[in-house]
Every structure is written in C-alpha cells, then in structure tokens.
Amino acid sequence: MRKQRKGKVISDKMQSTVIVETISLVSHPMYKKTLKRRSKFVAHNPDNKAKLGDTVQIVETKPLSKTKRWMVIEISKATKQEHLPVAHTSESKVKKSNKKGAR
C-alpha cells in the first residue's frame, strides 16, 4: 500500500509541480510537550489544477525526477484566488544626504 499525506500547497511556480507542506504533531520523548513538525514534499500536479493555498492529498509514486516522488490525487479545499490590480501610488522622492562633506 502506498503512503498518503494531506497538506497545503505552498508553491505552484513550476510547471506540473507543486510543493506541499504537511504538519504532524509529535510528542517530545522526555518533556511530553506536543511539537509541530513540518515536512515539504515535491509533488506532480497533472494539468496544473492545484493552486497556491489549496489543501491536497498526495500519494507516493515512483521517482518522476530528482526530487519528485509524490503525486497529487485529490484537491480537498480549493482556495478562491482573485487577481486584483495593484494600485500604484506616487511616491515622493526623498533626497538622501551623502557622507563626509558631499553637498
């Protein structure tokens, strides 16, 4: 049986590839405090359906490249991404003083 993980897409800048971050809770062996452990997986994203911020399920697969060993099989929660135009404001240019007597 193949390993499966659920995580959040933290990067989708590559073609057909996403980076998925999973968070697991582990107990410290001596102090018994619960710690968060984060792992990043490079996963194949066929048809570029998974986008930044989506919660996805990935499954282990044969090596597809040097670092890619996982594949996206399901997009659980898709985030709604809206590209808003950036408003450019006129910035006043502040004259910086030069060092040591330059006027």
Secondary structure, 3 states (H helix, E strand, C coil): CCCEEEEEEEEEEECCEEEEEEEEEEECCCCCCEEEEEEEEEEECHHHCCCCCCEEEEEECCCCCCCCCEEEEEEEECCCCCCCCCCCCCCCCCCCCCCCCCC
